[in-house]
Amino acid sequence: MYRIRNYFTKALSQVWNLLTRHGQKRISIRSLLTLLFVFVSVVPTLLVGFYFYNQSAKTMNERISNYSNQITGLTAESIGSKLADVEAYSIETAYSDRVQEYMLDPVPVNDWSRNQLLSSIRQDSGIKVARQNEDFIVTLLNPSQQQTIIYGNYG
């Protein structure tokens, strides 16, 4: 605090000496007081302005960061929920009796058997209610290594 006061005292004395030089035209007292008034009123205003600007910028950055973290958390939670639904549906479909029967029987895949399995999956309890208006794709590989892709819409 002493250093700051000492610095301002020296600066003011240098300004005073500059304004009141001997041998040159002096500035009137009125002009000098006006100049000092502006200096005394502007400097604290600028200091307070910079302080509050920094505080508000810091607060806004913290709030934006918190908001971004909340959005990220909600998005992660939503994605986790959707993945859990897909996992549950996949397990339910894989262990369905109709799918297991289809997998054990190495009958060549044709449109009729594919549609029959699709109808069976649709009729399983709770699947249509839980998955309305969503597309699905089921890939099955039977013992003869023949791949069957079943797709449809629950809507």
Phi and psi in degrees as GROMACS dihedral restraints (atoms count N, CA, C in turn):
[ dihedral_restraints ]
;  ai    aj    ak    al  type     phi  dphi    fc
    3     4     5     6     1   -64.9    20    10
    4     5     6     7     1   -39.8    20    10
    6     7     8     9     1   -64.1    20    10
    7     8     9    10     1   -41.9    20    10
    9    10    11    12     1   -63.9    20    10
   10    11    12    13     1   -45.7    20    10
   12    13    14    15     1   -63.3    20    10
   13    14    15    16     1   -41.2    20    10
   15    16    17    18     1   -63.2    20    10
   16    17    18    19     1   -41.3    20    10
   18    19    20    21     1   -63.4    20    10
   19    20    21    22     1   -46.8    20    10
   21    22    23    24     1   -66.1    20    10
   22    23    24    25     1   -35.4    20    10
   24    25    26    27     1   -63.5    20    10
   25    26    27    28     1   -44.4    20    10
   27    28    29    30     1   -64.5    20    10
   28    29    30    31     1   -42.0    20    10
   30    31    32    33     1   -64.0    20    10
   31    32    33    34     1   -43.3    20    10
   33    34    35    36     1   -65.8    20    10
   34    35    36    37     1   -38.0    20    10
   36    37    38    39     1   -68.1    20    10
   37    38    39    40     1   -35.3    20    10
   39    40    41    42     1   -67.5    20    10
   40    41    42    43     1   -40.7    20    10
   42    43    44    45     1   -64.0    20    10
   43    44    45    46     1   -42.9    20    10
   45    46    47    48     1   -62.0    20    10
   46    47    48    49     1   -44.7    20    10
   48    49    50    51     1   -63.4    20    10
   49    50    51    52     1   -37.5    20    10
   51    52    53    54     1   -65.8    20    10
   52    53    54    55     1   -40.3    20    10
   54    55    56    57     1   -77.1    20    10
   55    56    57    58     1   -26.4    20    10
   57    58    59    60     1  -115.8    20    10
   58    59    60    61     1    41.8    20    10
   60    61    62    63     1   -62.2    20    10
   61    62    63    64     1   142.5    20    10
   63    64    65    66     1   -81.6    20    10
   64    65    66    67     1   140.2    20    10
   66    67    68    69     1    91.8    20    10
   67    68    69    70     1    -9.4    20    10
   69    70    71    72     1  -117.9    20    10
   70    71    72    73     1   168.8    20    10
   72    73    74    75     1   -68.0    20    10
   73    74    75    76     1   127.5    20    10
   75    76    77    78     1   -81.9    20    10
   76    77    78    79     1   152.8    20    10
   78    79    80    81     1   -83.0    20    10
   79    80    81    82     1   143.0    20    10
   81    82    83    84     1   -66.8    20    10
   82    83    84    85     1   157.1    20    10
   84    85    86    87     1   -60.9    20    10
   85    86    87    88     1   -38.8    20    10
   87    88    89    90     1   -61.4    20    10
   88    89    90    91     1   -47.5    20    10
   90    91    92    93     1   -64.6    20    10
   91    92    93    94     1   -39.9    20    10
   93    94    95    96     1   -63.5    20    10
   94    95    96    97     1   -44.2    20    10
   96    97    98    99     1   -65.8    20    10
   97    98    99   100     1   -38.4    20    10
   99   100   101   102     1   -63.5    20    10
  100   101   102   103     1   -44.8    20    10
  102   103   104   105     1   -62.9    20    10
  103   104   105   106     1   -44.2    20    10
  105   106   107   108     1   -66.5    20    10
  106   107   108   109     1   -37.8    20    10
  108   109   110   111     1   -62.0    20    10
  109   110   111   112     1   -44.8    20    10
  111   112   113   114     1   -62.5    20    10
  112   113   114   115     1   -44.1    20    10
  114   115   116   117     1   -62.2    20    10
  115   116   117   118     1   -44.9    20    10
  117   118   119   120     1   -70.4    20    10
  118   119   120   121     1   -31.9    20    10
  120   121   122   123     1   -86.6    20    10
  121   122   123   124     1   -30.6    20    10
  123   124   125   126     1   -78.1    20    10
  124   125   126   127     1   -42.0    20    10
  126   127   128   129     1   -60.6    20    10
  127   128   129   130     1   -50.4    20    10
  129   130   131   132     1   -63.5    20    10
  130   131   132   133     1   -36.2    20    10
  132   133   134   135     1   -62.7    20    10
  133   134   135   136     1   -43.3    20    10
  135   136   137   138     1   -64.4    20    10
  136   137   138   139     1   -42.3    20    10
  138   139   140   141     1   -62.2    20    10
  139   140   141   142     1   -46.5    20    10
  141   142   143   144     1   -64.7    20    10
  142   143   144   145     1   -40.5    20    10
  144   145   146   147     1   -61.3    20    10
  145   146   147   148     1   -46.1    20    10
  147   148   149   150     1   -64.0    20    10
  148   149   150   151     1   -39.4    20    10
  150   151   152   153     1   -61.6    20    10
  151   152   153   154     1   -50.5    20    10
  153   154   155   156     1   -70.2    20    10
  154   155   156   157     1   -31.0    20    10
  156   157   158   159     1   -62.6    20    10
  157   158   159   160     1   -46.5    20    10
  159   160   161   162     1   -63.7    20    10
  160   161   162   163     1   -39.9    20    10
  162   163   164   165     1   -64.5    20    10
  163   164   165   166     1   -44.2    20    10
  165   166   167   168     1   -68.6    20    10
  166   167   168   169     1   -37.2    20    10
  168   169   170   171     1   -63.5    20    10
  169   170   171   172     1   -41.2    20    10
  171   172   173   174     1   -63.7    20    10
  172   173   174   175     1   -44.3    20    10
  174   175   176   177     1   -63.1    20    10
  175   176   177   178     1   -43.5    20    10
  177   178   179   180     1   -64.3    20    10
  178   179   180   181     1   -40.9    20    10
  180   181   182   183     1   -62.8    20    10
  181   182   183   184     1   -40.6    20    10
  183   184   185   186     1   -64.4    20    10
  184   185   186   187     1   -43.2    20    10
  186   187   188   189     1   -66.6    20    10
  187   188   189   190     1   -40.6    20    10
  189   190   191   192     1   -63.9    20    10
  190   191   192   193     1   -41.0    20    10
  192   193   194   195     1   -63.4    20    10
  193   194   195   196     1   -45.0    20    10
  195   196   197   198     1   -62.6    20    10
  196   197   198   199     1   -42.8    20    10
  198   199   200   201     1   -63.3    20    10
  199   200   201   202     1   -42.9    20    10
  201   202   203   204     1   -63.3    20    10
  202   203   204   205     1   -41.0    20    10
  204   205   206   207     1   -63.9    20    10
  205   206   207   208     1   -39.2    20    10
  207   208   209   210     1   -64.4    20    10
  208   209   210   211     1   -43.9    20    10
  210   211   212   213     1   -63.4    20    10
  211   212   213   214     1   -42.7    20    10
  213   214   215   216     1   -62.3    20    10
  214   215   216   217     1   -42.4    20    10
  216   217   218   219     1   -62.8    20    10
  217   218   219   220     1   -44.0    20    10
  219   220   221   222     1   -66.0    20    10
  220   221   222   223     1   -38.8    20    10
  222   223   224   225     1   -65.1    20    10
  223   224   225   226     1   -44.1    20    10
  225   226   227   228     1   -62.1    20    10
  226   227   228   229     1   -40.4    20    10
  228   229   230   231     1   -64.0    20    10
  229   230   231   232     1   -42.5    20    10
  231   232   233   234     1   -64.7    20    10
  232   233   234   235     1   -43.9    20    10
  234   235   236   237     1   -64.4    20    10
  235   236   237   238     1   -41.6    20    10
  237   238   239   240     1   -60.7    20    10
  238   239   240   241     1   -40.3    20    10
  240   241   242   243     1   -64.5    20    10
  241   242   243   244     1   -44.8    20    10
  243   244   245   246     1   -64.0    20    10
  244   245   246   247     1   -41.0    20    10
  246   247   248   249     1   -65.3    20    10
  247   248   249   250     1   -37.4    20    10
  249   250   251   252     1   -64.9    20    10
  250   251   252   253     1   -39.4    20    10
  252   253   254   255     1   -62.6    20    10
  253   254   255   256     1   -45.1    20    10
  255   256   257   258     1   -63.7    20    10
  256   257   258   259     1   -41.1    20    10
  258   259   260   261     1   -63.0    20    10
  259   260   261   262     1   -45.2    20    10
  261   262   263   264     1   -63.4    20    10
  262   263   264   265     1   -41.7    20    10
  264   265   266   267     1   -65.4    20    10
  265   266   267   268     1   -40.3    20    10
  267   268   269   270     1   -63.5    20    10
  268   269   270   271     1   -43.7    20    10
  270   271   272   273     1   -65.3    20    10
  271   272   273   274     1   -42.6    20    10
  273   274   275   276     1   -62.8    20    10
  274   275   276   277     1   -41.1    20    10
  276   277   278   279     1   -70.1    20    10
  277   278   279   280     1   -42.7    20    10
  279   280   281   282     1   -64.6    20    10
  280   281   282   283     1   -35.9    20    10
  282   283   284   285     1   -98.0    20    10
  283   284   285   286     1    10.3    20    10
  285   286   287   288     1   -65.8    20    10
  286   287   288   289     1   141.6    20    10
  288   289   290   291     1   -60.3    20    10
  289   290   291   292     1   -41.0    20    10
  291   292   293   294     1   -65.8    20    10
  292   293   294   295     1   -40.4    20    10
  294   295   296   297     1   -67.8    20    10
  295   296   297   298     1   -40.0    20    10
  297   298   299   300     1   -63.5    20    10
  298   299   300   301     1   -41.4    20    10
  300   301   302   303     1   -62.3    20    10
  301   302   303   304     1   -42.1    20    10
  303   304   305   306     1   -63.9    20    10
  304   305   306   307     1   -38.3    20    10
  306   307   308   309     1   -69.9    20    10
  307   308   309   310     1   -33.9    20    10
  309   310   311   312     1   -76.2    20    10
  310   311   312   313     1   -24.5    20    10
  312   313   314   315     1   -95.4    20    10
  313   314   315   316     1   108.3    20    10
  315   316   317   318     1   -80.2    20    10
  316   317   318   319     1    49.9    20    10
  318   319   320   321     1   -77.0    20    10
  319   320   321   322     1   138.9    20    10
  321   322   323   324     1   -57.9    20    10
  322   323   324   325     1   142.9    20    10
  324   325   326   327     1   -79.4    20    10
  325   326   327   328     1   129.0    20    10
  327   328   329   330     1  -134.1    20    10
  328   329   330   331     1   175.3    20    10
  330   331   332   333     1   -61.8    20    10
  331   332   333   334     1   -36.0    20    10
  333   334   335   336     1   -66.1    20    10
  334   335   336   337     1   -46.4    20    10
  336   337   338   339     1   -68.2    20    10
  337   338   339   340     1   -34.8    20    10
  339   340   341   342     1   -65.0    20    10
  340   341   342   343     1   -45.2    20    10
  342   343   344   345     1   -66.2    20    10
  343   344   345   346     1   -35.1    20    10
  345   346   347   348     1   -64.8    20    10
  346   347   348   349     1   -43.8    20    10
  348   349   350   351     1   -66.3    20    10
  349   350   351   352     1   -39.1    20    10
  351   352   353   354     1   -61.0    20    10
  352   353   354   355     1   -43.7    20    10
  354   355   356   357     1   -63.9    20    10
  355   356   357   358     1   -38.5    20    10
  357   358   359   360     1   -62.9    20    10
  358   359   360   361     1   -44.0    20    10
  360   361   362   363     1   -64.8    20    10
  361   362   363   364     1   -39.5    20    10
  363   364   365   366     1   -64.5    20    10
  364   365   366   367     1   -33.8    20    10
  366   367   368   369     1   -82.4    20    10
  367   368   369   370     1   -11.1    20    10
  369   370   371   372     1   -59.0    20    10
  370   371   372   373     1   145.1    20    10
  372   373   374   375     1   -64.9    20    10
  373   374   375   376     1   133.7    20    10
  375   376   377   378     1    82.7    20    10
  376   377   378   379     1   -17.9    20    10
  378   379   380   381     1   -69.4    20    10
  379   380   381   382     1   -45.8    20    10
  381   382   383   384     1   -65.3    20    10
  382   383   384   385     1   -39.2    20    10
  384   385   386   387     1   -66.4    20    10
  385   386   387   388     1   -41.6    20    10
  387   388   389   390     1   -76.7    20    10
  388   389   390   391     1   -20.2    20    10
  390   391   392   393     1  -126.9    20    10
  391   392   393   394     1    40.8    20    10
  393   394   395   396     1   -66.0    20    10
  394   395   396   397     1   143.5    20    10
  396   397   398   399     1    57.6    20    10
  397   398   399   400     1    35.1    20    10
  399   400   401   402     1  -127.5    20    10
  400   401   402   403     1   143.3    20    10
  402   403   404   405     1   -83.1    20    10
  403   404   405   406     1   154.9    20    10
  405   406   407   408     1  -142.0    20    10
  406   407   408   409     1   155.1    20    10
  408   409   410   411     1  -135.9    20    10
  409   410   411   412     1   126.3    20    10
  411   412   413   414     1  -118.8    20    10
  412   413   414   415     1   127.4    20    10
  414   415   416   417     1  -111.8    20    10
  415   416   417   418     1   122.7    20    10
  417   418   419   420     1  -118.2    20    10
  418   419   420   421     1   146.1    20    10
  420   421   422   423     1  -127.5    20    10
  421   422   423   424     1   109.1    20    10
  423   424   425   426     1   -83.9    20    10
  424   425   426   427     1   173.5    20    10
  426   427   428   429     1   -57.7    20    10
  427   428   429   430     1   -25.6    20    10
  429   430   431   432     1   -85.4    20    10
  430   431   432   433     1    16.0    20    10
  432   433   434   435     1    61.7    20    10
  433   434   435   436     1    26.8    20    10
  435   436   437   438     1   -94.2    20    10
  436   437   438   439     1   126.7    20    10
  438   439   440   441     1   -90.0    20    10
  439   440   441   442     1   135.0    20    10
  441   442   443   444     1  -122.3    20    10
  442   443   444   445     1   127.5    20    10
  444   445   446   447     1  -112.8    20    10
  445   446   447   448     1   122.5    20    10
  447   448   449   450     1  -115.9    20    10
  448   449   450   451     1   132.0    20    10
  450   451   452   453     1  -138.7    20    10
  451   452   453   454     1   156.8    20    10
  453   454   455   456     1  -178.1    20    10
  454   455   456   457     1  -169.2    20    10
  456   457   458   459     1  -135.8    20    10
  457   458   459   460     1   135.4    20    10
  459   460   461   462     1   -81.3    20    10
  460   461   462   463     1    -9.2    20    10
